[in-house]
């Protein structure tokens, strides 16, 4: 009789104990609140009860990443794939981990593997397109974005926006506008999309149309440095250099290490003949990205204005070596030719 009661008590006790799913759900609550140590502890309890589920390792890996424990994060993501090599989500999440930690080639490989495992997930194509975009492989990015649209991606506005950015990278401004228009139609209160459209209009020389988009974008996202920079660039194009500097300074106060913003401010200083200030910004831009051709080109112009032709030629040659922008290449080569003839 006592043995029977003991077995019943144990059964009741076991039934009352949290399951792996219970711990996993509890961890998700902490995760949503960005309480990473608590989330990690609960995911660990779930894994201890059932170590066979790859998604638990994925979730804990992401929590480790946000808790700045990347070695442990990668170990969990690797283990998730070992537990189930057919888990597209495990490859997908590890791809994002590699993307965040500065390994774009590894991210690209993982997103490709996720697609190989599950070719019907639009998010996998969208993420791989982002990698191709960062690598300036715009044709491949567009192919993946087309696939995402065919699969009826839920983030359709983002897909159109990124495809527009690819077409902008190809200097296909008309089609870039078509894509960003679709993104704005789907989400008209998105400052990021409006800023992109305004920027495309600037590049097309349609300043009148650009300004309303940039103004509205600023009202929607006043703490976005990129939008302040865009409006500053509008003022620069219009010849209002002081106003341009005000906006670009505001942009850099929000994003201190953006090499394109630094180059834009340098161009303002150059227009004001403040060459030392311009060169300080260009030096900083090059230190952030030593493949940024515009910075070499404008630093060369500063050297030229300061009477240092040899330094100017060296920077112009650097611009030629790293540039893929045909107009900039021609300008740089013309400058080199002119300086050598002096």
C-alpha positions as CSV (number, residue, x, y, z in Angstrom):
1,X,0.0,0.0,0.0
2,X,2.8,2.4,1.0
3,X,4.6,1.6,-2.2
4,X,1.5,2.4,-4.2
5,X,1.1,5.7,-2.5
6,X,4.7,6.5,-3.1
7,X,4.4,5.8,-6.8
8,X,1.2,8.0,-7.0
9,X,3.1,10.8,-5.1
10,X,6.0,10.6,-7.5
11,X,3.7,10.7,-10.5
12,X,1.9,13.8,-9.2
13,X,5.2,15.4,-8.4
14,X,6.5,14.7,-11.9
15,X,3.3,16.0,-13.5
16,X,3.8,19.3,-11.5
17,X,7.4,19.8,-12.6
18,X,8.0,22.3,-15.5
19,X,8.7,20.7,-18.8
20,X,11.3,21.6,-21.4
21,X,8.6,23.5,-23.3
22,X,7.7,25.4,-20.1
23,X,11.2,26.5,-19.6
24,X,11.5,27.4,-23.3
25,X,8.4,29.6,-23.1
26,X,9.7,31.3,-19.9
27,X,13.0,31.9,-21.6
28,X,11.2,33.6,-24.5
29,X,9.5,36.0,-22.1
30,X,12.9,37.0,-20.8
31,X,14.3,37.2,-24.3
32,X,11.5,39.6,-25.4
33,X,12.4,41.8,-22.4
34,X,16.1,41.6,-23.4
35,X,16.9,40.1,-20.0
36,X,19.7,37.9,-21.5
37,X,21.1,36.2,-18.4
38,X,17.7,35.1,-17.3
39,X,16.8,33.9,-20.8
40,X,20.0,31.9,-21.0
41,X,19.3,30.3,-17.7
42,X,15.8,29.2,-18.7
43,X,17.0,27.9,-22.1
44,X,19.7,25.9,-20.3
45,X,17.1,24.3,-18.2
46,X,15.0,23.4,-21.2
47,X,18.1,21.9,-22.9
48,X,19.0,19.9,-19.8
49,X,15.5,18.3,-19.9
50,X,15.5,17.7,-23.7
51,X,18.8,18.1,-25.6
52,X,17.3,16.9,-28.9
53,X,15.7,20.1,-30.1
54,X,17.9,22.3,-32.3
55,X,15.7,25.4,-31.9
56,X,16.6,25.5,-28.2
57,X,20.3,25.8,-29.0
58,X,19.5,28.4,-31.7
59,X,17.5,30.5,-29.2
60,X,20.2,30.2,-26.5
61,X,22.9,31.0,-29.0
62,X,21.1,34.3,-30.0
63,X,20.7,35.2,-26.3
64,X,24.4,34.5,-25.8
65,X,25.2,36.8,-28.7
66,X,23.1,39.7,-27.4
67,X,24.8,39.1,-24.0
68,X,28.2,39.6,-25.7
69,X,29.2,36.0,-25.3
70,X,29.9,35.2,-29.0
71,X,32.1,32.1,-28.4
72,X,29.2,30.4,-26.6
73,X,26.8,31.7,-29.2
74,X,28.7,30.1,-32.0
75,X,29.1,26.9,-30.1
76,X,25.3,26.7,-29.6
77,X,24.5,27.5,-33.3
78,X,27.1,24.9,-34.4
79,X,25.5,22.3,-32.1
80,X,22.0,23.1,-33.4
81,X,23.2,22.1,-36.9
82,X,24.9,19.0,-35.5
83,X,21.7,18.0,-33.8
84,X,19.7,18.5,-37.1
85,X,21.7,19.1,-40.3
86,X,18.4,19.6,-42.1
87,X,17.4,22.6,-40.0
88,X,17.2,25.6,-42.4
89,X,16.5,27.9,-39.4
90,X,19.8,26.9,-37.7
91,X,21.8,27.8,-40.8
92,X,19.7,31.0,-41.2
93,X,20.4,32.1,-37.6
94,X,24.0,31.2,-37.8
95,X,24.2,33.3,-41.0
96,X,22.8,36.3,-39.2
97,X,25.4,35.7,-36.4
98,X,28.2,35.7,-39.0
99,X,26.7,38.8,-40.6
100,X,26.6,40.7,-37.2
101,X,30.1,39.7,-36.3
102,X,31.7,40.7,-39.6
103,X,32.0,37.5,-41.5
104,X,30.0,38.2,-44.7
105,X,31.4,35.3,-46.7
106,X,30.4,32.8,-44.0
107,X,27.0,34.5,-43.7
108,X,26.5,34.1,-47.4
109,X,27.4,30.4,-47.2
110,X,24.9,29.8,-44.4
111,X,22.1,31.6,-46.1
112,X,22.7,29.6,-49.2
113,X,22.7,26.4,-47.2
114,X,19.4,27.4,-45.6
115,X,17.9,27.9,-49.1
116,X,19.3,24.5,-50.1
117,X,17.5,22.9,-47.1
118,X,14.2,24.9,-47.6
119,X,13.8,26.7,-51.0
120,X,10.3,28.0,-50.0
121,X,11.3,30.4,-47.2
122,X,11.3,34.0,-48.5
123,X,13.3,35.2,-45.4
124,X,16.3,33.1,-46.5
125,X,16.4,34.8,-49.9
126,X,15.9,38.2,-48.5
127,X,18.8,37.7,-46.1
128,X,21.1,36.4,-48.7
129,X,20.2,39.3,-50.9
130,X,21.4,41.6,-48.1
131,X,24.8,39.8,-48.2
132,X,25.0,40.2,-52.0
133,X,24.1,43.8,-51.6
134,X,26.9,44.4,-49.1
135,X,29.3,42.7,-51.5
136,X,28.0,44.9,-54.3
137,X,26.8,41.8,-56.3
138,X,23.6,43.6,-57.2
139,X,22.4,41.2,-60.0
140,X,22.5,38.3,-57.6
141,X,20.8,40.3,-54.9
142,X,18.0,41.3,-57.3
143,X,17.5,37.6,-58.3
144,X,17.0,36.7,-54.6
145,X,14.7,39.6,-54.0
146,X,12.6,38.5,-57.0
147,X,12.4,35.1,-55.5
148,X,11.3,36.5,-52.1
149,X,8.5,38.4,-53.9
150,X,7.4,35.3,-55.8
151,X,7.2,33.5,-52.4
152,X,5.0,36.3,-51.2
153,X,7.4,37.6,-48.5
154,X,5.6,39.2,-45.5
155,X,8.1,42.0,-45.4
156,X,7.3,43.1,-49.0
157,X,8.0,46.8,-48.4
158,X,11.6,45.9,-47.2
159,X,12.1,43.7,-50.2
160,X,11.1,46.5,-52.6
161,X,13.3,48.9,-50.6
162,X,16.4,46.7,-50.8
163,X,15.8,46.0,-54.5
164,X,15.6,49.8,-55.1
165,X,18.9,50.1,-53.2
166,X,20.5,47.5,-55.5
167,X,19.2,49.3,-58.6
168,X,20.5,52.6,-57.2
169,X,23.9,50.8,-56.8
170,X,23.6,49.9,-60.5
171,X,22.9,53.6,-61.2
172,X,19.5,52.6,-62.5
173,X,17.8,55.5,-60.8
174,X,14.5,55.3,-62.6
175,X,13.9,51.7,-61.6
176,X,15.2,52.4,-58.1
177,X,12.5,55.1,-57.8
178,X,9.9,52.6,-59.0
179,X,10.8,50.1,-56.3
180,X,11.0,52.7,-53.5
181,X,7.6,54.1,-54.5
182,X,6.2,50.6,-53.9
183,X,7.8,50.5,-50.5
184,X,6.4,53.9,-49.6
185,X,2.9,52.9,-50.8
186,X,3.0,49.9,-48.5
187,X,4.4,51.9,-45.5
188,X,3.9,55.6,-46.1
189,X,5.0,56.5,-42.5
190,X,8.5,54.9,-42.8
191,X,11.1,57.6,-42.6
192,X,13.8,55.2,-43.9
193,X,12.0,54.6,-47.2
194,X,11.2,58.3,-47.6
195,X,14.9,59.2,-47.0
196,X,16.0,56.7,-49.7
197,X,13.5,58.1,-52.2
198,X,14.6,61.6,-51.4
199,X,18.2,60.6,-51.9
200,X,17.5,59.0,-55.3
201,X,15.8,62.1,-56.4
202,X,18.8,64.1,-55.4
203,X,21.0,61.9,-57.5
204,X,18.7,62.4,-60.4
205,X,19.0,66.1,-59.9
206,X,15.3,66.5,-59.0
207,X,15.9,68.6,-56.0
208,X,12.3,70.0,-55.8
209,X,10.8,66.6,-55.5
210,X,13.6,65.4,-53.1
211,X,13.1,68.0,-50.3
212,X,9.5,67.1,-49.3
213,X,10.5,63.4,-48.8
214,X,13.5,64.4,-46.7
215,X,11.5,66.9,-44.6
216,X,8.8,64.3,-43.9
217,X,11.4,61.7,-43.1
218,X,12.9,64.0,-40.5
219,X,9.6,64.5,-38.8
220,X,9.1,60.7,-38.7
221,X,12.6,59.8,-37.6
222,X,14.3,62.9,-36.1
223,X,17.1,60.8,-34.5
224,X,18.2,59.2,-37.7
225,X,21.6,60.6,-38.7
226,X,21.3,59.4,-42.3
227,X,18.3,61.6,-42.9
228,X,20.0,64.7,-41.5
229,X,22.9,63.9,-43.8
230,X,20.5,63.6,-46.8
231,X,19.0,66.9,-46.2
232,X,22.5,68.4,-45.7
233,X,23.4,67.0,-49.0
234,X,20.3,68.6,-50.5
235,X,21.5,72.0,-49.2
236,X,25.0,71.3,-50.5
237,X,23.6,70.6,-54.0
238,X,21.6,73.8,-53.8
239,X,24.7,75.8,-52.8
240,X,23.6,76.5,-49.2
241,X,26.8,75.4,-47.6
242,X,26.3,76.8,-44.1
243,X,22.9,75.1,-43.9
244,X,24.5,71.9,-45.3
245,X,27.1,72.0,-42.6
246,X,24.5,72.4,-39.8
247,X,22.6,69.3,-41.0
248,X,25.7,67.2,-41.5
249,X,27.1,68.2,-38.1
250,X,23.8,67.1,-36.6
251,X,24.1,63.8,-38.6
252,X,27.6,63.1,-37.3
253,X,26.5,63.9,-33.7
254,X,24.1,60.9,-34.1
255,X,26.5,58.7,-36.0
256,X,30.1,59.6,-35.3
257,X,31.8,57.0,-37.5
258,X,30.0,57.2,-40.8
259,X,32.6,57.6,-43.5
260,X,30.2,58.9,-46.1
261,X,28.9,61.6,-43.7
262,X,32.5,62.6,-43.0
263,X,33.2,62.9,-46.7
264,X,30.1,65.0,-47.2
265,X,31.2,67.4,-44.4
266,X,34.7,67.5,-46.0
267,X,33.1,68.6,-49.3
268,X,31.4,71.4,-47.5
269,X,34.7,72.5,-45.9
270,X,36.4,72.3,-49.3
271,X,33.7,74.5,-50.8
272,X,34.4,77.0,-48.0
273,X,38.2,76.6,-48.7
274,X,38.8,75.2,-45.2
275,X,41.2,72.6,-46.5
276,X,42.7,71.5,-43.2
277,X,39.2,70.8,-41.7
278,X,38.3,69.0,-44.9
279,X,41.4,66.8,-44.8
280,X,40.9,65.9,-41.2
281,X,37.5,64.5,-42.1
282,X,38.8,62.7,-45.1
283,X,41.6,61.1,-43.1
284,X,39.0,59.9,-40.7
285,X,36.8,58.6,-43.5
286,X,39.7,56.6,-45.1
287,X,40.7,55.2,-41.7
288,X,37.1,53.8,-41.4
289,X,37.1,52.5,-45.0
290,X,40.4,52.4,-47.0
291,X,38.4,51.4,-50.1
292,X,36.3,54.6,-50.2
293,X,37.3,56.2,-53.5
294,X,35.4,59.5,-52.9
295,X,37.5,60.3,-49.9
296,X,40.8,59.8,-51.8
297,X,39.5,61.9,-54.6
298,X,38.5,64.9,-52.4
299,X,41.6,64.7,-50.3
300,X,43.5,64.9,-53.6
301,X,41.7,68.1,-54.4
302,X,42.7,69.5,-51.0
303,X,46.3,68.6,-51.7
304,X,46.0,70.3,-55.1
305,X,44.6,73.4,-53.5
306,X,47.4,73.4,-50.9
307,X,50.1,73.2,-53.7
308,X,51.1,69.5,-53.0
309,X,50.7,67.9,-56.5
310,X,52.6,64.7,-55.7
311,X,50.3,63.9,-52.8
312,X,47.3,64.8,-54.9
313,X,48.4,62.4,-57.7
314,X,49.0,59.6,-55.2
315,X,45.5,60.0,-53.8
316,X,44.0,60.3,-57.2
317,X,45.7,57.0,-58.2
318,X,44.3,55.4,-55.0
319,X,40.8,56.6,-56.0
320,X,41.3,55.0,-59.5
321,X,42.5,51.7,-57.9
322,X,39.5,51.2,-55.7
323,X,36.7,53.0,-57.6
324,X,33.9,51.3,-59.5
325,X,32.2,54.6,-60.3
326,X,32.8,55.4,-64.0
327,X,32.3,59.2,-63.7
328,X,34.6,59.4,-60.7
329,X,37.2,57.3,-62.5
330,X,37.2,59.6,-65.4
331,X,37.4,62.7,-63.2
332,X,40.3,61.2,-61.3
333,X,42.2,60.2,-64.4
334,X,41.6,63.7,-66.0
335,X,43.0,65.3,-62.8
336,X,46.1,63.1,-62.9
337,X,46.7,64.0,-66.5
338,X,46.4,67.7,-65.8
339,X,48.7,67.6,-62.7
340,X,51.4,65.7,-64.6
341,X,51.3,68.3,-67.4
342,X,51.9,71.2,-65.0
